[in-house]
Amino acid sequence: MITLGVYDGSAVLAHLGLPEDLSGQRMLEIGRCDGYFTKQLTTRSVSVTPFDYTAKDFFGFAAMEQLHGAPFEFIQGNLYDLPKFDMRPFVQSSGAG
């Protein structure tokens, strides 16, 4: 299902050239707006943590989440306060030495 959002991010997503399957990857999405990238990355099996200074329902993220059918680990806060949320690292080691 597609709903009207603030903008169409499909061109940006295509430009990134991400693989279709990103199983096992975690991503911190800063500035999630209406949730376009959160939703698209979830369809690629990414565990996304959306982070923004505005509430979930400010830009329509809450509506996308409801249509998605499962809640996201949404964090509302100031970017400068990011360390206080004590999240585990989002960088994954490649194992190469």
Backbone as ProteinMPNN parsed JSONL, in Angstrom:
{"seq_chain_A": "MITLGVYDGSAVLAHLGLPEDLSGQRMLEIGRCDGYFTKQLTTRSVSVTPFDYTAKDFFGFAAMEQLHGAPFEFIQGNLYDLPKFDMRPFVQSSGAG", "coords_chain_A": {"N_chain_A": [[0.835, -1.169, 0.0], [0.542, 2.217, -0.785], [0.876, 5.446, 0.463], [0.268, 8.955, 0.307], [3.028, 10.999, 0.875], [5.482, 13.2, 2.371], [7.445, 13.522, 0.468], [8.636, 11.781, -2.472], [10.713, 9.233, -2.066], [11.786, 7.289, -3.697], [13.604, 7.59, -5.855], [15.975, 8.334, -4.587], [16.405, 6.071, -3.02], [16.81, 4.155, -5.048], [19.15, 5.2, -6.17], [20.993, 4.704, -4.159], [21.602, 2.035, -4.456], [21.261, -0.326, -2.917], [21.439, -3.731, -1.785], [18.839, -6.174, -2.388], [18.365, -7.979, -0.365], [19.077, -7.59, 2.887], [19.467, -9.01, 5.178], [19.93, -9.474, 8.651], [21.188, -7.044, 9.084], [21.462, -3.902, 10.817], [20.051, -0.673, 11.205], [20.25, 2.757, 11.939], [18.017, 5.184, 11.496], [18.111, 8.451, 11.024], [16.075, 11.228, 11.29], [13.463, 10.461, 10.247], [11.062, 11.253, 9.02], [8.196, 10.668, 7.144], [8.467, 7.966, 7.175], [9.221, 6.514, 4.903], [11.792, 5.385, 4.135], [12.26, 3.757, 6.332], [10.216, 1.84, 6.074], [10.818, 0.779, 3.488], [13.416, -0.269, 3.889], [12.855, -2.166, 5.797], [11.434, -4.001, 4.289], [13.547, -5.141, 3.062], [14.618, -6.709, 4.924], [16.022, -5.426, 6.981], [16.772, -4.425, 10.292], [15.408, -1.723, 11.523], [15.926, 1.257, 13.328], [14.154, 3.956, 13.851], [14.786, 7.413, 14.343], [14.059, 10.569, 15.607], [13.482, 14.083, 16.217], [10.893, 14.909, 16.366], [7.505, 13.957, 17.197], [6.033, 10.683, 16.613], [3.659, 10.94, 15.117], [3.857, 13.356, 13.785], [4.734, 13.777, 11.078], [3.48, 11.72, 9.762], [4.523, 9.24, 10.201], [3.446, 7.544, 12.147], [1.065, 6.718, 10.943], [2.059, 5.232, 8.769], [3.324, 3.231, 10.199], [1.147, 2.017, 11.435], [-0.209, 1.031, 9.167], [1.732, -0.729, 8.323], [1.586, -2.693, 10.221], [3.066, -3.565, 12.384], [4.859, -2.455, 15.225], [7.632, -0.114, 15.273], [10.928, 0.289, 16.651], [10.891, 3.074, 17.612], [12.532, 6.099, 18.376], [12.324, 9.087, 20.045], [14.012, 12.065, 20.167], [16.714, 14.423, 20.735], [19.332, 14.855, 18.456], [21.845, 15.503, 19.483], [21.722, 14.357, 21.941], [21.998, 11.698, 21.536], [23.928, 9.763, 22.563], [22.949, 9.274, 25.154], [20.912, 7.464, 24.899], [21.963, 5.001, 24.876], [22.388, 2.898, 22.929], [23.172, -0.19, 21.319], [26.06, -0.619, 19.202], [25.747, 0.239, 15.698], [27.419, -0.451, 13.728], [28.843, -3.075, 11.984], [31.254, -5.522, 12.286], [33.425, -6.635, 9.704], [34.966, -8.794, 9.965], [37.371, -9.02, 8.775], [40.888, -8.691, 8.999]], "CA_chain_A": [[0.0, 0.0, 0.0], [1.276, 3.479, -0.854], [0.133, 6.627, 0.885], [0.968, 10.186, -0.027], [3.949, 11.428, 1.923], [6.074, 14.517, 2.209], [8.137, 13.469, -0.826], [8.838, 10.428, -2.985], [12.128, 8.913, -1.9], [12.161, 6.127, -4.505], [14.798, 7.882, -6.662], [17.124, 8.294, -3.673], [16.609, 4.666, -2.681], [17.395, 3.509, -6.223], [20.519, 5.728, -6.324], [21.857, 4.083, -3.154], [22.027, 0.737, -4.965], [21.317, -1.305, -1.839], [20.984, -5.077, -2.144], [17.449, -6.475, -2.032], [18.356, -8.723, 0.899], [20.03, -7.072, 3.868], [19.182, -9.782, 6.393], [20.914, -9.387, 9.726], [21.74, -5.694, 9.221], [20.741, -2.942, 11.644], [20.247, 0.689, 10.726], [19.687, 3.878, 12.665], [17.553, 6.169, 10.525], [17.966, 9.751, 11.68], [15.205, 12.096, 10.504], [12.637, 9.468, 9.561], [9.948, 11.915, 8.327], [6.955, 9.877, 7.101], [8.782, 6.549, 7.298], [9.447, 5.847, 3.621], [12.988, 4.547, 4.155], [12.044, 2.732, 7.355], [9.388, 0.794, 5.461], [11.541, 0.139, 2.382], [14.519, -1.065, 4.418], [12.254, -3.309, 6.479], [11.118, -5.012, 3.269], [14.823, -5.77, 2.699], [14.998, -7.462, 6.132], [16.855, -4.63, 7.881], [16.185, -4.033, 11.564], [15.548, -0.263, 11.489], [15.554, 2.049, 14.494], [13.921, 5.337, 13.434], [15.116, 8.398, 15.374], [13.726, 11.928, 15.176], [13.146, 15.008, 17.303], [9.441, 15.117, 16.382], [6.698, 12.797, 17.575], [5.707, 9.742, 15.537], [2.525, 11.36, 14.289], [4.059, 14.703, 13.249], [4.816, 13.74, 9.61], [2.774, 10.581, 9.193], [5.191, 7.985, 10.51], [2.516, 6.701, 12.901], [0.13, 6.124, 9.977], [2.807, 4.196, 8.053], [3.543, 2.146, 11.152], [-0.128, 1.332, 11.587], [-0.442, 0.277, 7.929], [2.748, -1.786, 8.293], [1.044, -3.758, 11.058], [3.949, -3.895, 13.506], [5.543, -1.244, 15.691], [9.075, 0.021, 15.127], [11.613, 0.768, 17.838], [11.017, 4.507, 17.359], [13.11, 6.876, 19.468], [12.181, 10.53, 19.878], [15.024, 12.761, 20.94], [17.621, 15.362, 20.085], [20.517, 14.185, 17.927], [22.974, 15.744, 20.385], [21.535, 13.502, 23.102], [22.014, 10.311, 21.07], [24.653, 8.841, 23.462], [22.203, 8.938, 26.375], [19.981, 6.38, 24.621], [22.724, 3.787, 25.152], [22.099, 1.857, 21.943], [24.343, -0.966, 20.91], [26.584, -0.085, 17.942], [25.11, -0.134, 14.438], [28.479, -0.851, 12.817], [29.088, -4.498, 12.097], [32.602, -5.871, 11.852], [33.467, -7.536, 8.542], [35.757, -9.966, 10.332], [38.672, -8.947, 8.115], [41.882, -8.115, 9.893]], "C_chain_A": [[0.888, 1.243, 0.0], [0.357, 4.593, -0.408], [0.934, 7.853, 0.483], [1.825, 10.614, 1.15], [4.449, 12.821, 1.644], [6.802, 14.604, 0.867], [8.269, 12.01, -1.242], [10.329, 10.119, -2.947], [12.613, 7.771, -2.77], [13.413, 6.372, -5.352], [16.062, 7.828, -5.804], [17.439, 6.844, -3.308], [17.267, 3.918, -3.844], [18.853, 3.927, -6.407], [21.483, 5.078, -5.327], [22.346, 2.703, -3.582], [22.152, -0.337, -3.89], [20.861, -2.676, -2.329], [19.535, -5.288, -1.707], [17.351, -7.203, -0.7], [19.47, -8.195, 1.796], [19.807, -7.753, 5.218], [20.318, -9.651, 7.4], [21.5, -8.006, 9.938], [20.844, -4.842, 10.114], [21.037, -1.547, 11.129], [19.564, 1.673, 11.659], [19.308, 4.917, 11.624], [17.28, 7.475, 11.263], [17.178, 10.67, 10.766], [14.257, 11.282, 9.656], [11.435, 10.032, 8.819], [8.694, 11.045, 8.324], [7.213, 8.37, 7.056], [9.039, 5.802, 6.001], [10.648, 4.89, 3.685], [12.883, 3.457, 5.215], [11.291, 1.556, 6.745], [10.153, 0.046, 4.368], [12.687, -0.732, 2.883], [14.01, -2.291, 5.161], [11.898, -4.399, 5.476], [12.377, -5.717, 2.778], [15.432, -6.498, 3.897], [15.984, -6.742, 7.04], [16.082, -4.374, 9.171], [16.442, -2.533, 11.72], [15.11, 0.339, 12.816], [15.393, 3.486, 14.021], [14.125, 6.293, 14.611], [14.788, 9.786, 14.839], [13.386, 12.783, 16.381], [11.65, 15.282, 17.383], [8.727, 13.824, 16.758], [6.37, 11.944, 16.359], [4.645, 10.261, 14.581], [2.688, 12.744, 13.661], [4.057, 14.73, 11.726], [4.079, 12.57, 8.984], [3.439, 9.248, 9.443], [4.242, 7.025, 11.226], [1.515, 6.019, 11.969], [0.821, 5.008, 9.198], [3.002, 2.989, 8.956], [2.261, 1.327, 11.343], [-0.45, 0.484, 10.349], [0.524, -0.905, 7.802], [2.297, -2.976, 9.138], [1.911, -4.187, 12.214], [4.68, -2.624, 13.933], [7.046, -1.29, 15.417], [9.654, 0.508, 16.442], [11.935, 2.253, 17.645], [11.586, 5.206, 18.592], [12.943, 8.351, 19.134], [13.21, 11.21, 20.768], [15.838, 13.711, 20.079], [18.871, 14.605, 19.659], [21.72, 14.345, 18.862], [22.893, 14.897, 21.654], [21.614, 12.018, 22.751], [22.768, 9.377, 22.021], [23.844, 8.429, 24.694], [21.202, 7.796, 26.155], [20.647, 5.011, 24.707], [22.36, 2.626, 24.223], [23.365, 1.072, 21.646], [24.792, -0.452, 19.543], [25.838, -0.604, 16.71], [26.139, -0.568, 13.412], [28.764, -2.327, 13.062], [30.466, -4.791, 11.539], [32.535, -6.837, 10.674], [34.254, -8.801, 8.861], [37.131, -9.968, 9.697], [39.675, -8.257, 9.038], [42.75, -7.235, 9.146]], "O_chain_A": [[1.883, 1.294, 0.722], [-0.793, 4.68, -0.839], [2.154, 7.781, 0.337], [1.375, 10.586, 2.295], [3.915, 13.534, 0.794], [6.775, 15.644, 0.209], [8.034, 11.109, -0.437], [11.109, 10.685, -3.714], [13.746, 7.318, -2.605], [14.206, 5.451, -5.548], [17.097, 7.331, -6.248], [18.602, 6.441, -3.291], [18.188, 3.13, -3.63], [19.696, 3.103, -6.761], [22.667, 4.922, -5.626], [23.394, 2.249, -3.122], [23.057, -1.17, -3.949], [19.991, -2.769, -3.195], [19.066, -4.651, -0.764], [16.359, -7.059, 0.015], [20.654, -8.34, 1.492], [19.946, -7.128, 6.269], [21.497, -9.71, 7.051], [22.249, -7.808, 10.894], [19.629, -5.034, 10.162], [22.145, -1.27, 10.669], [18.441, 1.448, 12.11], [20.175, 5.47, 10.946], [16.326, 7.577, 12.034], [17.55, 10.877, 9.611], [14.263, 11.419, 8.433], [10.833, 9.304, 8.029], [8.176, 10.714, 9.39], [6.276, 7.585, 6.913], [9.071, 4.571, 6.0], [10.527, 3.718, 3.327], [13.372, 2.346, 5.009], [11.701, 0.405, 6.895], [10.136, -1.184, 4.329], [12.908, -1.822, 2.355], [14.659, -3.337, 5.157], [12.041, -5.586, 5.77], [12.292, -6.771, 2.149], [16.609, -6.858, 3.886], [16.71, -7.389, 7.794], [14.875, -4.133, 9.14], [17.564, -2.121, 12.016], [14.065, -0.017, 13.361], [16.39, 4.175, 13.808], [13.692, 6.018, 15.73], [15.199, 10.137, 13.733], [13.043, 12.264, 17.444], [11.183, 15.837, 18.377], [9.29, 12.735, 16.646], [6.422, 12.414, 15.222], [4.729, 10.043, 13.373], [1.743, 13.255, 13.061], [3.442, 15.615, 11.131], [4.063, 12.452, 7.759], [2.97, 8.222, 8.95], [4.238, 5.827, 10.94], [1.157, 4.862, 12.188], [0.232, 3.948, 8.988], [2.859, 1.849, 8.514], [2.3, 0.098, 11.402], [-0.911, -0.651, 10.476], [0.176, -1.946, 7.245], [2.591, -4.126, 8.81], [1.534, -5.089, 12.962], [5.071, -1.815, 13.093], [7.647, -2.362, 15.341], [8.936, 1.082, 17.261], [13.099, 2.637, 17.53], [11.167, 4.933, 19.717], [13.366, 8.809, 18.073], [13.27, 10.96, 21.972], [15.667, 13.786, 18.862], [19.405, 13.803, 20.424], [22.519, 13.42, 19.011], [23.889, 14.74, 22.36], [21.323, 11.17, 23.594], [22.283, 8.273, 22.272], [24.045, 7.334, 25.22], [20.699, 7.224, 27.121], [19.976, 3.983, 24.621], [22.064, 1.521, 24.676], [24.477, 1.597, 21.713], [23.98, 0.098, 18.8], [25.362, -1.739, 16.689], [25.769, -1.012, 12.325], [28.906, -2.766, 14.203], [30.803, -4.354, 10.439], [31.701, -7.742, 10.646], [34.208, -9.771, 8.104], [37.97, -10.807, 10.025], [39.317, -7.336, 9.773], [43.666, -6.641, 9.716]]}, "name": "protein", "num_of_chains": 1, "seq": "MITLGVYDGSAVLAHLGLPEDLSGQRMLEIGRCDGYFTKQLTTRSVSVTPFDYTAKDFFGFAAMEQLHGAPFEFIQGNLYDLPKFDMRPFVQSSGAG"}
